[in-house]
Amino acid sequence: MEAMAEAYAPHDVSSIFVYVREAHPGEHYPHHQSIEDKLDRAREFQRIFDCRRPILVDDLCGAAHRAFGGLPNMTCIINQAHTITFRSDWTDAPTVRFALDYLLDAQERRRQGEKLAPFYAELMGFRSRDEAAFDRALERNGPRAVSEMQAARELWARGEHLSAVQRKRG
């Protein structure tokens, strides 16, 4: 995402990273206990992943994360009128690039005088799954993160998560 942020900067596209929570806490990276702890973790994230974008840190309750939908690893594109023009429940670089190119093309067409009307659309995206990289991140967080994910994967394999979703809708 860093390379993409740099590539789109000349098109007047700003990019920020919002640090919301520790998605898979473990012994090495537990749940945040204080805002100072969360700020320290965000700085460490910035260093480890060479994040050159500005990082905003959500409060301990996750108010910003919930306000934007509370989706996992989400991405939003917000235009200069402060309207969300793209939202995805996973950050997937090819999909974000597709959305940015689409929106920039519409902006250019408007500049050239074409009359465009906004409309709502949904897209089911498909992202690459690098399970080895994901598992390395879990290991970095600690053994508890690894064991909890293994238990979740076993639950998913048995289809037990589907009955929980049905009860929730119910």
SULNOR-V818063 format. One record per residue. N is the residue number from 1. NEAR is the number of other ideal C-beta (glycine too) atoms within 12 Angstrom. Layout:
# SULNOR-V818063
N:NEAR + N:NEAR
This chain:
# SULNOR-V818063
1:25 + 2:19 + 3:16 + 4:26 + 5:26 + 6:16 + 7:18 + 8:24 + 9:16 + 10:10 + 11:19 + 12:14 + 13:27 + 14:19 + 15:30 + 16:23 + 17:27 + 18:32 + 19:33 + 20:31 + 21:30 + 22:31 + 23:28 + 24:30 + 25:24 + 26:22 + 27:19 + 28:20 + 29:29 + 30:19 + 31:21 + 32:25 + 33:14 + 34:14 + 35:16 + 36:13 + 37:21 + 38:29 + 39:20 + 40:19 + 41:31 + 42:30 + 43:17 + 44:19 + 45:27 + 46:22 + 47:13 + 48:16 + 49:19 + 50:14 + 51:23 + 52:18 + 53:25 + 54:16 + 55:24 + 56:22 + 57:29 + 58:28 + 59:20 + 60:22 + 61:15 + 62:23 + 63:16 + 64:21 + 65:24 + 66:16 + 67:18 + 68:23 + 69:19 + 70:20 + 71:21 + 72:16 + 73:26 + 74:29 + 75:35 + 76:28 + 77:33 + 78:21 + 79:21 + 80:12 + 81:9 + 82:9 + 83:14 + 84:21 + 85:26 + 86:32 + 87:26 + 88:31 + 89:21 + 90:22 + 91:29 + 92:25 + 93:24 + 94:19 + 95:27 + 96:33 + 97:26 + 98:22 + 99:31 + 100:32 + 101:21 + 102:20 + 103:28 + 104:24 + 105:17 + 106:23 + 107:23 + 108:16 + 109:15 + 110:16 + 111:11 + 112:11 + 113:8 + 114:12 + 115:9 + 116:16 + 117:9 + 118:15 + 119:8 + 120:11 + 121:11 + 122:10 + 123:16 + 124:11 + 125:21 + 126:12 + 127:20 + 128:15 + 129:11 + 130:11 + 131:13 + 132:11 + 133:13 + 134:22 + 135:18 + 136:15 + 137:25 + 138:29 + 139:22 + 140:23 + 141:28 + 142:21 + 143:18 + 144:21 + 145:28 + 146:24 + 147:18 + 148:20 + 149:25 + 150:19 + 151:16 + 152:18 + 153:18 + 154:14 + 155:17 + 156:16 + 157:12 + 158:13 + 159:12 + 160:16 + 161:17 + 162:14 + 163:14 + 164:15 + 165:13 + 166:11 + 167:10 + 168:9 + 169:8 + 170:7
